[in-house]
Amino acid sequence: MARTPTGRRAFVWLIALLALAGCDRFREQASDGAADLRPDLPADLAAPDGGCSDDPGTDPHNCGACGRDCQGGACVAGECQPLVLAASRAAPQDLAVAHGFVYWVEQGTAANLALDGKVMQVPVAGCPSQGADCPKTLAQDQVSPGGVAVDQNALYWLEHSDGQTTVGTGRVWQLPLPETTPVVFASGQDRPRKVAIEAQRLFWVTSSEMRGKYLVGGTGDGLTLADNQPSPVEITVHGTRVYWTNYGTSDYSGSVMKSELTGAHLETLADKQQQPRGIAAGPTFVYWANAGNGTIMRVDPQSPSPEAVASSVATPNAVELDQEWLYYLEGGTQPYYADGRVVALRLDGSEKRTLATGQIYPRSLALDATCVYWVNRGTPGQDKLDGAVMKSARPR
């Protein structure tokens, strides 16, 4: 896996640059202060001998309500606080959660022309202490890795190029689990960006295509399922459909796309979008983030008519959803993006909660049964090594 930087050109600087690339209809509720405890604890449960807590404002196992566990985070004024799982990271870009671990890719440093990217893992509970084996490096000397996905059997990630020639030298890697030796799952990819997985197939987007390959017995380097796509950005799969966002040929020509798993029935769900990024799909709606105009959008694929569910969002980067909540990341404001947030909206529009503030350019989201996970990319364009992997308890 190791490579030397000899002969690699400064074109990789472009990789680092590319990575920087009002009130909504939902009722917002205050997220700080004791008055926001939800719900008030009944008197017979609030006492220590009642099986709950006498201080729901600070009890991390009954934070603001009986049984609301902060999953390792602190409880302040009845609100669970985010927990740092890994700090001082070099531009984390994407993450996935499974098997009791958080897996993520780091694009590397500008000083090393993004040739020092890594694939990492950390237990979902965090390291007992930050040391040589935790967080654990699964692969190193990767050229600006951009996306990661995991299933029961293997971890997959995308490598931008071979570090010498930009076009057509990217790779999709597979690491069988438990960790063994990474193998190339697909080669000859043109600047692959993000990846999604379902039971039988892996899907990813490159500079101009949506591609796929069966996990077992798939065709060579994968098949082109949709071509001539204008700068795909993010991808997700739900049921029998694949969805992805295209940046477009300008800041105002982005689109949201849909196809069957085979690539059949390609359809544009939304056009004229402003810098669309993260995308998530549920049983009724498809959601995405428009970084260009600060909106979180949704559309019903059965009757496409896009609508905003949140506006005045500071550089929205990613969205995810569960059965009750839509989560999104605010990247923050220029020039340092140090005011990023993690926000949850109830799908029925009845409530909005801020799960984390003061995040440095949060970029990608993942969920498990109890927590929300995200990566903070860190200060854009600078090797401050202030990226981080974070988590917070899911709202109840």
Secondary structure, DSSP 8 states (H G I E B T S, - for coil): -----TT--TTHHHHHHHTT----SS-----SSGGG-SS---HHHHSGGGTS-S-TTT-TTSSSSTT---TTS-EETTEE--EEEEEEES-EEEEEEETTEEEEEE---TTTTT--EEEEEEETT--SS-BTTBSEEEEEEESS---EEE-SSEEEEEE---SS--TT-EEEEEEETTT---EEEEEEESS--EEEE-SSEEEEE-SS-EEEEETTT--TT-EEEE-S-SSEEEEEEETTEEEEEE--SSTT-EEEEEEETTS-S-EEEEEEESSEEEEEE-SS-EEEEETTTTEEEEE-TTS---EEEE-S-SSEEEEEE-SSEEEEEE---TTT---EEEEEEETTSS-EEEEEEEESSEEEEEE-SSEEEEEE--STTS----EEEEEEE---
